[in-house]
């Protein structure tokens, strides 16, 4: 009783606390059993108690040192099914039991039912506490065919956009290899193209297997994020030559360019911006290839470390 007193004391005046207990019938009266404490409670008319069945109780402080209890409902760990399928009718003395499988997949037995049933009948079920009551058979309704010819639905064609940032960017210089030129040194990953003081360089972005899951999807547009142009080389506008190359990852030598060039004009120190690439780049990118720049004039761009979106690709597709 001490625990219940503490519970009641913790309820502010006029306040209510919800607790859980079980129903108890002493042979003449129902009680709310809260941890061994039998409370004389009011009961909602919707409650059909069963001995030791779980119940939900609201305890209310009436504000004058008194408290009241209201049993709101019973409950179970899982909702009980409202439909089922009759399995068998079992004679049992003077009464008969029906075994049915509920829509929850559990088998139940009941002596409470209205009407006659055969195995396979779909039945409608209600519950009195934990006891199922079969109220009748579920009827199937045959729809009346429409009098007008239905309009064929327009097929929905799946579409989407595949997006991916470069996993690596770098510059190739023949005498020194990858990452041996200017801002690409020491892992800088900046990207250059063209000839400077007799040395020719080319740059590339790599995407691994990012776009290889596009399979047979049709590409409808390819957008490439050309990063900020570095303040090097000559002033004014420059024409950049873009190619598709066949390497998922940085190879030992220069990349193999198979599609291009596609030319894009950039102004001096122009900021990062999107350009639309030809659809001829799509098969190479879907196979795991990437983007390369090569040829004069001498230009450079922020790499992946200076701009995490350097070389980002977005491809619109349709099935």
Buried (B, 14 or more C-beta within 10 A) or exposed (E): EEEBEEBBEEBEEEEEBEBEBBBBEEEEEBBBBBEEBBBEBEBBEEBBBBEEBBBBBBBBBEEEEEBBBBBBEBEEEEEBBBEBBBBEBEEEEEEEBBBBBBBEEEEBEBBBBEEEBEEEBBBBBEBEEEEBBBBEBBEEEEEEEEEEEEEEEEEEEEEEEBEBBBBBBBBBBEEBBBBBBBBBBEEBBBBBBBEBEEBBBBBBBBBBEBBBEBEEBEBEEBBBBBBBBBEBBEEEEBEBBBBBBBBBEBBEEBBBBBBBBBEBEBEBEBEBEEBEBEEEBBEBBBBBBBBBBBBBBBBBBBBBBBBEEBBBBBBBBEE
